[in-house]
Amino acid sequence: MRTLLAAVLLLFAATVALGDASGAASSALAVRASTEATGARIVVDLTAAADYKLFTLENPRRVVLDLEGTELAPDVKLPRAQGPIIAVRSGVQPGGTLRLVIETTLEAEPRAARLAPSADGGHRVVVDLPDADAPAEAVAAVGTSRVVKPAHAPGSGARDVVIAIDAGHGGKDPGAIGHGGTREKAVVLEIARELAERINREPGMRAVLIRDGDYYIAHRERIRRARAAKADMFLSIHADALRDRDVSGASVYVLSERGATDEAARWLAERENAADLRGGVSLSDKDNVLATVLLDLSQSANISASMQAAEHVLDSFGGVVPVRKPRVQQAGFLVLKSPDIPSMLIETAYITNAADERRLRSDSQRGKLAGAIVAGVEGYFTRSPPEGTRFAELRRLAAAD
């Protein structure tokens, strides 16, 4: 009976929403997002001019854009989590007003503007979310923001695999500092951006930057953003440090069994508020025994997948990037503790080693490093493609030949 009632209520709500929007004077054809060092921007492409209202809500921080007499066109996909944008949601308000809610970590007052059609596009409403901590020179250097999109189009309806790229540290946390003054937080962000660009050039792959500026994000928030982006893999980019300046080379880590055990206890204790596991498996409605079994199975499979993916990346380093530890390492790093997203932490070099520090500061060397990581990730997904992806489709076609 409850299921039937819920279905009826959902149908009623959908009918009301459609009725409100049917007389809309404008349609939102796309909602795009971009992030820069100066903050973030949301652009709404419209078929006609629309009046708007912009305001903010707190706890959590949200920027709300109401577009009067506007409907969201069918099949429009809202932007995924990226940088300081945690989530973008939509709804229909009475009178046919389209509401866009942007959850963000940025505290500065947002700005909005309505743009008339030009050579660059049709009617648009642009919402700028400034970063109050952005350096003045960065603000001066930025003109119009751009959306970084994959250079390819997904084919046959198969989705891209989503790679969440997490540049370690940031903002108040500089990370390690090399003897030449190189800051870990800055150089790993450059590597993350290069990695994202290369991934977005590969058919069937799409990158999401967890951090795309110099700001701090808590470890669990990084995991939450990857989950919000429905990431198929999580890459945390770092640069190691030791007192011994002679130590050099890259290392790759995945979660240890002990780290998984500790995280399982936390998930089980908080499962009423925890996000569901991937695939729609909920822990909140399960008894302790069943929830424990489901979580254990998910974590075991996830560590195995993480290890396989990390081995592909480590193998791809051979001959391209100096390697410190030739085997994948395991540790309890907090940022690796998602129970259902294959995750690895890549120590790209020892920033305290003079030769490694020079490599980290070199555009060409960072490019080689990013290329090796992409090759490893692509190799893993070619062998272990998630269902419904372009990689899975190619594997199916190859098997049929």
C-alpha positions in Angstrom: 0.0 0.0 0.0 2.8 2.4 0.9 4.5 1.7 -2.4 1.3 2.3 -4.3 0.7 5.5 -2.4 4.3 6.7 -3.1 3.9 6.0 -6.8 0.6 7.9 -6.9 2.2 10.9 -5.1 5.2 10.9 -7.5 2.8 10.7 -10.5 0.8 13.6 -9.1 3.9 15.7 -8.5 5.1 15.0 -12.0 1.8 16.0 -13.5 1.7 19.2 -11.5 5.2 20.0 -12.6 4.4 19.4 -16.3 1.3 21.5 -16.0 3.2 24.4 -14.4 5.8 24.3 -17.2 3.5 23.9 -20.1 3.0 27.6 -20.6 6.6 28.4 -20.3 7.8 31.3 -22.5 11.4 30.0 -22.5 13.3 26.7 -22.3 16.6 26.0 -20.7 18.5 24.1 -23.4 21.7 23.6 -21.3 23.1 24.2 -17.9 26.9 24.4 -18.0 29.5 24.8 -15.3 33.2 25.8 -15.3 35.7 26.5 -12.5 38.7 28.7 -12.6 41.3 30.1 -10.0 38.9 33.0 -9.4 35.8 30.8 -8.6 33.1 29.1 -10.6 30.5 30.0 -13.2 27.1 28.6 -14.2 25.7 29.4 -17.6 22.1 28.7 -18.6 21.4 28.6 -22.3 17.8 29.8 -23.1 15.5 29.9 -26.1 14.3 33.3 -25.1 15.0 36.1 -22.5 13.8 35.3 -19.0 13.5 37.4 -15.8 15.4 36.0 -12.9 16.0 36.2 -9.2 19.2 35.3 -7.4 19.5 34.7 -3.7 21.5 32.5 -1.2 20.6 30.1 1.5 22.8 28.8 4.3 23.5 25.5 6.2 24.5 24.2 3.7 25.6 27.1 1.5 23.4 27.3 -1.6 23.0 29.8 -4.4 19.5 29.8 -5.9 18.6 31.0 -9.4 14.9 31.4 -10.2 14.1 31.8 -13.9 10.5 33.0 -14.4 8.4 31.4 -17.2 11.0 28.9 -17.9 11.1 25.1 -18.2 14.0 22.7 -18.3 14.2 21.1 -21.8 14.0 17.3 -21.9 17.3 15.4 -21.6 19.2 18.3 -20.2 21.9 17.0 -17.9 22.8 19.2 -14.9 26.5 19.8 -14.2 28.2 17.2 -12.0 30.3 18.1 -8.9 33.6 19.9 -9.7 35.9 22.2 -7.8 33.9 24.4 -5.4 30.6 23.2 -6.9 29.2 20.4 -4.8 26.0 19.8 -6.6 23.4 21.4 -9.0 19.7 20.6 -8.6 16.6 21.7 -10.4 12.9 22.1 -9.5 9.7 23.7 -10.6 8.1 26.5 -8.6 4.5 27.6 -8.8 3.7 29.8 -11.8 6.2 27.9 -14.1 9.4 29.2 -12.5 12.5 27.0 -13.0 14.6 26.9 -9.9 18.3 25.9 -10.0 20.0 25.3 -6.7 23.8 25.4 -6.7 25.4 23.9 -3.5 28.9 25.4 -3.2 31.8 25.9 -0.8 32.3 29.5 -1.9 31.1 32.1 0.6 31.4 35.3 -1.4 28.2 36.9 -2.8 27.2 35.6 -6.2 26.5 37.8 -9.2 24.2 37.2 -12.2 23.8 38.8 -15.6 21.5 38.3 -18.5 23.2 38.2 -21.9 21.5 38.9 -25.2 22.2 36.7 -28.3 25.6 37.3 -29.9 28.0 35.5 -32.2 29.0 33.3 -29.2 25.5 32.0 -28.5 21.8 32.7 -27.8 20.0 34.1 -24.7 21.9 33.2 -21.6 21.9 33.9 -17.8 25.3 33.7 -16.3 25.9 33.2 -12.5 29.4 33.9 -11.2 30.5 32.5 -7.9 33.6 34.4 -6.8 36.3 32.9 -4.7 37.1 35.5 -2.0 40.5 33.9 -1.4 41.6 34.1 -5.1 44.8 36.1 -5.6 44.3 39.5 -7.2 46.5 38.6 -10.2 44.4 35.6 -10.9 41.3 37.7 -11.0 42.9 40.2 -13.3 44.1 37.5 -15.7 40.8 35.7 -16.1 38.5 36.8 -19.0 35.5 34.6 -19.8 35.4 31.2 -18.2 35.3 28.1 -20.3 33.8 24.7 -19.9 36.3 21.9 -20.4 34.5 19.2 -22.3 35.8 15.9 -23.7 37.0 16.3 -27.3 34.9 13.3 -28.3 31.3 12.4 -28.2 30.0 9.3 -26.6 28.7 6.8 -29.1 26.0 4.2 -29.2 24.4 5.6 -26.0 27.3 4.1 -23.9 28.4 6.4 -21.1 31.9 7.6 -20.3 33.8 6.2 -17.3 34.2 9.1 -14.8 37.6 9.6 -13.2 37.7 11.8 -10.1 41.1 13.5 -9.9 42.0 14.9 -6.4 44.9 17.3 -6.2 46.1 16.8 -2.6 46.4 19.6 0.0 45.5 23.2 -1.0 44.7 26.5 0.6 45.9 26.6 4.2 47.5 23.2 3.7 50.6 23.6 1.5 51.7 20.0 1.8 55.4 19.3 1.5 57.8 22.0 0.3 60.9 21.2 -1.7 64.3 22.7 -1.1 63.9 24.8 -4.2 60.7 26.3 -2.8 58.3 24.1 -4.8 55.0 23.6 -3.0 53.3 20.3 -3.2 49.8 21.8 -3.3 50.7 23.9 -6.4 52.5 21.2 -8.4 50.0 18.5 -7.8 47.2 20.8 -9.0 49.2 21.3 -12.3 49.5 17.6 -12.7 45.8 17.1 -11.9 44.8 19.6 -14.6 47.1 18.1 -17.2 45.7 14.7 -16.3 42.2 15.9 -16.7 42.9 17.4 -20.1 44.5 14.1 -21.3 41.6 12.0 -19.9 39.0 14.2 -21.6 40.8 13.7 -24.9 40.4 9.9 -24.7 37.2 8.4 -26.1 35.0 6.9 -23.4 36.6 8.7 -20.5 35.7 11.9 -18.6 37.5 13.7 -15.8 36.1 15.5 -12.8 38.5 17.7 -10.8 37.8 17.6 -7.1 40.0 20.7 -6.5 40.6 23.2 -9.3 42.1 26.1 -7.3 44.1 26.9 -4.3 41.6 26.1 -1.6 41.4 23.4 1.1 38.9 20.6 1.1 38.5 18.1 4.0 39.4 14.5 3.2 35.8 13.1 3.6 34.5 16.0 1.5 36.8 14.9 -1.3 35.3 11.4 -1.1 31.8 12.8 -1.0 32.4 14.9 -4.2 33.7 11.8 -6.0 30.5 10.0 -5.0 28.3 12.9 -6.1 30.0 12.8 -9.5 29.3 9.0 -9.7 33.0 8.4 -10.2 34.2 5.0 -11.5 37.7 5.7 -10.1 39.3 8.1 -7.7 42.9 9.3 -8.1 44.6 11.3 -5.4 47.7 13.1 -6.6 50.6 13.9 -4.2 54.3 14.4 -4.0 56.2 12.6 -1.2 58.8 14.0 1.2 61.5 12.6 3.4 64.5 14.0 5.4 66.8 11.8 3.3 67.2 13.9 0.2 68.6 11.0 -1.8 65.3 9.1 -1.9 63.4 9.6 -5.2 60.8 8.1 -7.4 57.0 7.5 -7.6 54.9 5.1 -5.5 51.2 4.0 -5.7 49.0 3.2 -2.7 45.6 1.6 -2.2 43.6 1.1 1.0 44.8 -1.4 3.5 42.6 -4.1 5.1 43.0 -2.4 8.4 41.9 0.9 6.9 38.9 -0.8 5.4 38.0 -2.4 8.8 38.1 1.0 10.5 36.0 2.6 7.8 33.4 -0.2 7.9 32.8 0.4 11.6 32.2 4.0 10.9 29.8 3.3 8.0 27.8 0.8 10.0 27.5 3.2 12.9 26.3 6.0 10.7 24.4 4.0 8.0 21.2 5.8 8.6 22.8 8.9 7.2 25.4 7.2 4.9 25.0 7.3 1.1 23.9 4.1 -0.5 26.5 1.8 -2.0 26.9 1.9 -5.8 24.3 0.0 -7.6 21.6 1.3 -5.3 22.3 -1.1 -2.4 21.1 0.6 0.8 22.5 -0.2 4.2 20.0 1.9 6.2 17.1 -0.7 5.9 19.3 -3.8 6.7 19.9 -5.4 10.0 23.4 -5.4 11.5 24.4 -8.8 10.2 23.2 -8.3 6.6 24.6 -4.7 6.5 28.0 -6.0 7.7 28.1 -8.7 5.1 27.1 -6.4 2.2 29.7 -3.8 3.3 32.4 -6.4 3.7 31.7 -7.8 0.2 31.8 -4.3 -1.3 35.0 -3.3 0.4 36.8 -6.6 -0.5 35.8 -6.2 -4.2 36.8 -2.6 -4.1 40.2 -3.2 -2.7 40.8 -5.9 -5.3 39.7 -3.5 -8.1 41.9 -0.7 -6.7 44.9 -3.0 -6.5 44.4 -4.1 -10.2 44.0 -0.5 -11.4 47.1 0.6 -9.3 49.2 -2.2 -10.8 48.2 -1.0 -14.3 49.3 2.5 -13.4 52.6 1.3 -11.8 53.4 -0.8 -14.8 52.8 2.1 -17.1 55.4 4.1 -15.2 58.2 1.8 -16.3 60.7 3.5 -18.5 58.7 6.8 -18.3 58.7 7.8 -14.6 61.3 6.8 -12.0 59.7 4.4 -9.5 60.6 4.2 -5.8 58.6 1.2 -4.9 58.0 -1.4 -7.6 55.0 -2.9 -5.9 51.6 -1.3 -5.0 51.7 -0.3 -1.4 48.7 -0.4 1.1 48.0 2.1 3.8 45.1 3.6 5.7 45.0 7.0 4.0 41.6 8.5 4.8 41.1 9.8 1.2 41.1 6.2 0.0 38.3 5.0 2.2 35.4 5.0 -0.2 33.9 1.5 0.1 32.8 1.2 -3.5 34.9 3.5 -5.7 38.3 2.0 -6.8 40.8 4.5 -5.4 44.5 5.0 -5.4 47.0 7.6 -4.1 49.9 8.4 -6.4 53.0 9.8 -4.9 54.4 11.3 -8.1 57.9 11.9 -6.8 59.9 13.0 -3.7 59.7 16.7 -3.7 62.6 16.7 -1.2 64.9 15.2 -3.8 66.5 17.8 -6.1 66.2 15.8 -9.3 62.6 14.9 -8.5 61.8 18.5 -7.7 63.1 19.6 -11.0 61.0 17.0 -12.8 57.9 18.2 -10.9 58.6 21.8 -12.1 59.0 20.7 -15.7 56.0 20.9 -18.0 57.3 18.1 -20.2 58.0 15.8 -17.3 54.6 16.5 -15.8 53.1 15.7 -19.2 54.9 12.3 -19.3 53.7 11.5 -15.8 50.1 12.4 -16.7 50.4 10.3 -19.9 51.6 7.3 -18.0 48.7 7.5 -15.5 46.2 7.8 -18.3 47.7 4.8 -20.0 47.4 2.8 -16.8 43.8 3.8 -16.1 42.8 3.1 -19.7 44.5 -0.3 -19.5 42.5 -1.2 -16.4 39.1 -0.1 -17.8 39.9 -2.0 -21.1 40.3 -5.2 -19.1 37.6 -4.5 -16.4 35.0 -2.2 -18.0 32.0 -1.1 -15.9 28.6 -2.1 -17.4 27.0 0.4 -19.7 30.3 2.1 -20.7 32.0 2.6 -24.0 34.7 0.2 -22.8 32.1 -2.5 -22.1 30.6 -2.0 -25.5 34.0 -2.3 -27.2 34.8 -5.5 -25.2 31.5 -7.0 -26.2 32.1 -6.2 -29.9 35.6 -7.6 -29.7 34.3 -10.9 -28.2 31.6 -11.1 -30.9 34.2 -11.0 -33.7 
